[in-house]
Amino acid sequence: MWIDTHCHLDAAEFDADRDAVVARARSAGVVMQVIPAVEAANFGAVRELAQRHGLAYALGIHPLYVGRAADEDLQRLADELRRHRDDPRLVAVGEIGLDLFVPGLDLQRQRRFYLAQLALARDAGLPVILHVRRSADLLLHGLRRVEVAGGIAHAFNGSDAQAAQFAALGLRLGFGGAMSFERALQIRRLAATLPETVPVLETDAPDIPPQWLYRSAAEREAGAAPGRNEPAELPRIARTLAALRGWTAEHTAAVTTANAVAALPRLAAL
């Protein structure tokens, strides 16, 4: 059995066949998905999907959406966390964080929203799901200022030292489709060498397709449909981790499930 710790099931790419996507995932052994919100406008959607399909969700404002968020959205998040604090399917505050990859983003505003959401997670006693893109050191600085109940650094692609620092602060590191590319040397080396208690599995569906779904720009220009990732791909992604570690599929499932529950403790009851 597998847990997809990061799946945007509410994305428009799934509008045509969302129920079938969930069914395919279950048939593949993916018994749980965590659906993180990205802005206040989809708080209700991720909660409703989690309730309808027996999944889990997180509430937060993604750094790529901070520019169009209102300051009042932080209060709305606080209100939602308070209103649904007893909902066992609400497992984290996320997706939150910092993005230093996309040009033109307001870093000062990102940092203000990030620190405010860390404080909300601390006050709610919830772990966090972090967006980490060329921002690991700044994220770590925030985690040292505002202590939270662990969580997951999603789609991690940092250094050994950064990985160790996140782990020391009680966070697990998310590995998904990027790990399946042989040229992703740092991600694959981290996946192979981190302590067994650190990695969790994720798809980030419909994004970050694994190697077998990826379409190059030239292929897309030639008419190939872009490869849509979905949670049913998780067991095959897990085989990459198993091969890198020399693990059996059973051991990989047991370890990554235990790590996911350690990172997001409310999953244990689901």
Buried (B, 14 or more C-beta within 10 A) or exposed (E): EBBBBBBBBBBEBBEEEBEEBBEBBBEBBBBBBBBBBBBBEBBEBBBBBBEEBEBBBBBBBBBBBBEEBEEEBBEBBBEBBEEBEEBEBBBBBBBBBBBBEEEEBEBEBBBBBBBBBBBBBBBBEBBBBBBBBEBBBBBBEBBEEBEBBBBBBBBBBBEEEBBBBBBEBBBBBBBBBBBBBEEBEEBBEBBBEBEEEBBBBBBBBBBBBBBEBBBEEEEEEEEEEEBBBBBBBBBBBBBBBBBBBEBEBEEBBEBBBBBBBBBBBBBEEB
